[in-house]
Amino acid sequence: MTTEAFSVRADSKKVRKLDKLAEQQDRSRNYLVNQAIDQFLDLLAWQEKRIKEGIKAAEAGKFASDADMDAIFDKYKNA
C-alpha cells in the first residue's frame, strides 16, 4: 500500500494529548492518527450499511409494531 502525506490542523491541547498517548503506548503520533482514521471510516461504512438496510426494510413495509416501540420507550423512560 502506498502512503500519502497531508497535514491537519489541531489545537495545541489535542496535539499534547495525542503525543502523551503516543508516548504511553510507545507508538508514533502518525500511527495513532491512522488508527483513528481507520476507526472513523469503518464507523461511517457501518452506519451507511445500516441506513441502507433500514431504508430497504421500510420500502418493504417492515416496521416495528406499536407494542415493540412502546417496549423500547419504556425501557429507556427512566434511564
C-alpha positions as CSV (number, residue, x, y, z in Angstrom):
1,M,0.0,0.0,0.0
2,T,1.3,3.4,-0.9
3,T,1.0,6.3,1.6
4,E,0.4,10.0,1.0
5,A,1.3,12.9,3.3
6,F,-1.2,15.5,4.2
7,S,-1.4,18.0,7.0
8,V,-4.1,18.5,9.6
9,R,-4.5,21.5,11.9
10,A,-5.5,20.7,15.5
11,D,-5.5,22.8,18.6
12,S,-2.4,22.5,20.9
13,K,-4.3,20.7,23.6
14,K,-5.3,17.9,21.3
15,V,-1.8,17.6,20.0
16,R,-0.4,17.4,23.5
17,K,-3.0,14.7,24.4
18,L,-2.1,12.8,21.3
19,D,1.6,13.0,22.0
20,K,1.1,11.9,25.6
21,L,-1.0,8.9,24.4
22,A,1.6,8.0,21.8
23,E,4.3,8.1,24.4
24,Q,2.3,5.9,26.8
25,Q,1.6,3.3,24.0
26,D,5.1,3.5,22.6
27,R,3.6,4.5,19.3
28,S,4.1,7.4,16.9
29,R,1.6,10.2,16.6
30,N,1.3,9.2,12.9
31,Y,0.3,5.6,14.0
32,L,-2.4,6.8,16.3
33,V,-3.9,9.3,13.8
34,N,-4.0,6.5,11.2
35,Q,-5.7,4.2,13.7
36,A,-8.3,6.9,14.4
37,I,-8.9,7.5,10.7
38,D,-9.4,3.7,10.2
39,Q,-11.9,3.5,13.0
40,F,-13.8,6.6,11.8
41,L,-14.0,5.2,8.2
42,D,-15.1,1.8,9.5
43,L,-17.8,3.5,11.6
44,L,-19.1,5.5,8.7
45,A,-19.2,2.4,6.5
46,W,-21.2,0.6,9.2
47,Q,-23.6,3.4,9.5
48,E,-24.1,3.7,5.8
49,K,-24.8,-0.1,5.6
50,R,-27.3,0.0,8.4
51,I,-29.1,3.1,7.0
52,K,-29.4,1.3,3.6
53,E,-30.7,-1.8,5.3
54,G,-33.3,0.3,7.2
55,I,-34.4,2.1,4.0
56,K,-34.7,-1.3,2.2
57,A,-36.8,-2.7,5.1
58,A,-39.0,0.4,5.2
59,E,-39.6,0.2,1.5
60,A,-40.7,-3.4,2.0
61,G,-43.1,-2.2,4.7
62,K,-41.2,-3.8,7.6
63,F,-41.8,-1.6,10.6
64,A,-41.7,-2.2,14.3
65,S,-45.1,-2.7,15.8
66,D,-46.6,-0.1,18.2
67,A,-46.1,-2.7,21.0
68,D,-42.4,-3.1,20.1
69,M,-41.9,0.6,20.1
70,D,-43.7,1.0,23.4
71,A,-41.5,-1.6,25.0
72,I,-38.4,0.2,23.7
73,F,-39.6,3.6,25.0
74,D,-40.5,2.0,28.4
75,K,-37.0,0.5,28.7
76,Y,-35.4,3.9,28.4
77,K,-38.0,6.1,30.1
78,N,-36.3,6.2,33.5
79,A,-32.7,5.6,32.3
